[in-house]
C-alpha cells in the first residue's frame, strides 16, 4: 500500500511539474512590474521644453496606424487627427488590409500563409504592427489612442512599449528603431504561437495580442540583447501608466476602442473580476479529481492483486492483518504514553 501511494504521488507531482513548466513564463508575468526598464518621469522634459531639442533622435519620425480601409470611423477621427496635427513633420502611414498584405507578400513571403489564414481580422492587425516597426521603425498607435503632446521624447530610446494592467505590456502604443532585436524576435515567434484556443478572445490574445507580446517580452528580458540605450541598443524601455495617459502632461488620451471583443471576452473579464471564487472552485475541483484518481488507482490495484485462485480472500486477509497490526501499534502507543 505504501509503495502504491508513493507511485501515485510521484506521478501526480510529475504532472504538476509539467503543467507549471508549461505556464512558467505566464506565472512570472504576475510578479513582473517592468520597473527595471521603466521610463521615469524625470527623464521626460515637460511639453514644449527647450531641453527636448537636446535629446537624441533614434526612432524615425513615422506614425503607423491600421484599419480595414481608408475610411476611419467617425468616433476615432478625433484621436487620429490629434496625432497628425501635433506631428506635421512626421510621416503618417495608415496600413489598410490591402497595404498590409502587400507588405507581407513583398518583404516577408515566409509569413504570408500564416497571415492569410488567421481566423480573426484583429490577428492580422496585430501582426502587421510588429512587422512595420521591425521594417521601417517609428511609432505605432491604435486608432483609439489620441495624442496629448508631441512624442519627440519617446524617439530617444531604441524601443519602448507600455505597461498595462493587471500585468504585462500592451501592443496599442509602442515604438522602435528599424530591425530592433526585440521586434525581430516578435515577428519570428508569430508562427509558433499561431494556435486555436477555441475561445476567440484567448486565441487572439495569446497568438498575436498583448499576452503574446508580454510572453515574448518576458523571454527577451532574460536574454543578453536587452542592453544598451544608445544607437543600435537592444534595450526595451517601458512607458508606465502615469506617463501613458493619467495626467495632463501624459503622452496619450484614450478613446473608445476594443471593437473586436465578443461574448467570450466578457466571460474572461467576469472571471478576472471574480478570480477569488474561480481560484477556490479550481482547488475544489482539483481535490475532487485527485480523490477520484486515488480511488480508481486503489480499486485497480486491489483487482490486480486479487486475480488468481483465492485472490479475493487473500486481499481480505491482508487487509485484516494490516488492521490488526495497526490496532496493536495503537495500543502499544497508548501504554507508552500512560
N, C-alpha and C positions, 0 to 999 in steps of 0.2 A: 504493500500500500504506500509506504514512504517513497519507494523508488518511482511508483506511478505518479505520485504527487510532484516529485522533483522533475520528472519529464514534462508533466503538464505545465508547471510554472515556467520551465525553461522555454518551451515552445511559445507560450504567451509573451514572455519577455522579448524573445526574438521578433515576434510580430510587432510588438510595441516599438522596439528599437528601429525596425524597418520603416514604420509609419512616421516616427519622429524624424528620422533621417530624410524622408521624402519631403517633409514640410519644414525642414530646419530653417531654411532661409526666410520663409514666411514668419516663423516664430521669432526670429531675430529682429524682424522689422517692427515687432511690437514694442521693442525697447530701444529702437534707433530713433533719435530725435534730430539728427543731422547737424547738431551744434558744432561739431568739429570743422565743418566746411561752410558754416553759415556766413552770409554777407551781413555784417553787423551795421547798425545804423550809423555809427561814427565814420564808417568807410564811405558813406554816401553823402555827397555835398547836397545842400539844400537846392530846391529848384531855382534855376537862373543864377546860381552861384558862379562867380568867375573861375573858381578852382576846378570846375568841370572841364574847362578847356585844357587843363594841365594833366588830365587823366589820359592814359594811353588808350588808343582805339585798336582792339584786337579783332573784335567781331565786326564783319562788314555791315554797312548801313542798309540792311534789307529787312523788310517786314513781310512775313509769309502768313497767309490765311487760306482756309479751304472752304469750299462749298460745292454743291452739286453742279451749279452753273453760275453765270454772271449776275443773275437776279437775286441778290441778297435780300432776305425778308425784311420788311419794314422795322420790326422790333429789334433788329441787330444793326441797322444802318447808323444809328446814333453812336454806338460803340465803335463801329468801323470807321466812321468819319472822324471821331475824336483822335484816333491814332494817325490817320492820314494827314489831318490838318496840323497836328503838332510836329510832324516829321516830313516836311515838304522836301527836305534834302535826302530822304531815304528812298530807295527803290521799293515799290509796293508790288507784290506778286499774289494774286488770288488764284489758287490752284483748284480749278474745276475738275470734275471727274475725267473729262476728256484729256485735259493737260496732264493730270496726274498719271493716267495710264500711258500717255505718250512718253513721259519722262522715264517710267519704269521700263517700257519696251525698248527705248533707245539706249539708256545708260545701265540698266540693271536687268537684262533679259533673264538672268537666272532666277529672278523673283517673280516674273510675270505670271506664271501658272498659279502660284500661291495667291498673288494679288487678285487675279480674276476669280478665283474660287472661294474667296471669303464669303461667308453666308450673310454677313451683316454689312451694309454700306459703311457704317461707322468704323469698321475694321480697316477699310481702305483709307478712310480719312485719317485714322490714327497712323497707319503705316507711312503714308506719304509725307507726313510732317517730319518723321525721322529721316527719311531719305533726302528731303530738301535741305535739312540742316547739315547732314553729312556731306551733301554735294556742294551746295552754294554757301553754307554758313548763313548767319543772320539771326533774326529773332522770329520765332513762331508764336502766334497768338490765336486762341479761339475767337470766334466772332462775338462771343458774349463777354469778352474782356475789353473794356474801354480803357483809354489812356488818360491818367490824371496829370501826367507831366512827361517831359521828354525822357527817353530811355537811354540817353547817352552814357550815364554812369555804368549801365549794365554791359556796355560794349568793352569794358576794360578787363573782362575775365575771359579765359579761354572757353569756358562753358558754364552755364548755370541752368538750374531747374528750380521749381518752387516746392516748398514743403506743403503737405496737405494733412488734413485731419481724417481719421484718428492717427494714421501712421503712413509713412512712405512719402512719395513725391507724386505730383500730378504732371500731366502732359499738356495742359492747356496754355502754359506760358513757359517758354524756355529759349535759350539762345546758345550759339556755339560758333567757333571758327570752322571753316571747311575742313573736312576729314578729321575732326576731333576723335580720338580713340574711343571715347565713350559711345558716341553715336555710331561709329563704325561697328562696335560690338553689338549695339542695339539692333541695327539692320541685319547683322549676321545671325542674330538669335531668333529673328521673327519666324523663320521656317520651322524650327524645332519646337516652338511654342504654339504652333497652329494646330490646336486640338479642340474638339467639340465637347463641351462640358454639359450639354443638354439644355441648361438654362441660358438663354441668350445673354443675360447680364454678366454671368460668370464667364461665359465664353469670351465675350468682348474684353472684359477687364483683365483676364489672365492671358489672352493671346496677343493683344495689341495695346490695351489700355493702360491706365495708371498702375494697376497691380503688376502687370508685366514689366513696365518700366521700372517700378520700385525694386522688383526682384533682380533685374539686371544691374541696377544702380548699387544694390547691396553687395552683389558679387564683385562689381567693379571697385568698390571701396577697399576691398581687401587685396587688390592687385597692386603691382608696382607702378602702374601707369597713372594712378590718381595722385600725381605730384606736379608741382610747377604752376605758377600763376602767370608767368610771362608769355611772350610769343612762343608758340609751339608747346606750351604747357599742357599737361593732361588732367589737371585737377578739375573737378566738377564742384562749383560753388552752389550753395543753397539759399534761395531767396525765402526768408521766413515770412510768416503771416503778417506781421506788423508792416514790413516793407512792401508786401504784396498789395494789400487793399484795405487796411484797417484805419488809416489816418488820412487827413487831407494831403499830407506830404508823401503818401504811398504812391507807387507807380501806377496801380491799376484800379479800376472800378468794375464791379461785377454786375452784369445784366442778365436777363432771362436766358436760361440755357438748358442743357440736358434733354434735348429734343428726342433723343433716341431711347430714353428709358421707357420700359414697358412694365407690365404687371409683375414680372419676376423681380424687377429692380425694387418695387415697393415691398415685396416679400423680404428681400435682402435687407432693406432699410429697417423693416419691422424687427427682423432678427437682431440687427445691430442695436436697436433701442431696447431690446429685451434679452440682452446677452446673458444676464444672470440666470434667468429662467431657462434659457437654452442650455447653459452650462450644467445646471442641476439636472435637467432632463437627460442630458447626454451621459452624465455619470450614472444615473439610474438605469438607463438603457444598457450601458456597458456592464453594469453589475448583473442585470438580468441575463444578458448574453453570456457573461462569464460563468454564472451559476448553471445555465443550461449546458454550456460546453463541458463543465465539470461533471454534471450528472450523466451526460451522454458518454463521456470518457469512462467513468466508473462502471456504467452498465455494460459497455463493450468489453472492458477488462474482465468483469465477472463472467460474462458469457464466454469469453475466450478461455479463461481458466477452468470453466465448468464443462468444457467439452470432454467427451470420453465417458467410459463406464464409471458410474458413481460420482460423476463430476459435481452434480448439484449438492450431494451430501458432503462432498469434500469441502466445497465452499462454505457450507453451513457450519461444519466442524471448525474450519479455520476462523470464521467469524466468531464462533462461540469461544474458542481458545483465546482469541485476541481480547474479547470482552472480559473473560475470567482473569487473564493476566493483568489487564488494566485495573480491575477491581482490587486485586491483591496489592498492586503497587499503590493504589489509593489508600488502602487500609494501613500499609506499612508507613506511608507518609503521615497519616493521622497519628499513629502511635509515636512516631519520631517527634512530631510537634508537641504531643502531650508530655 
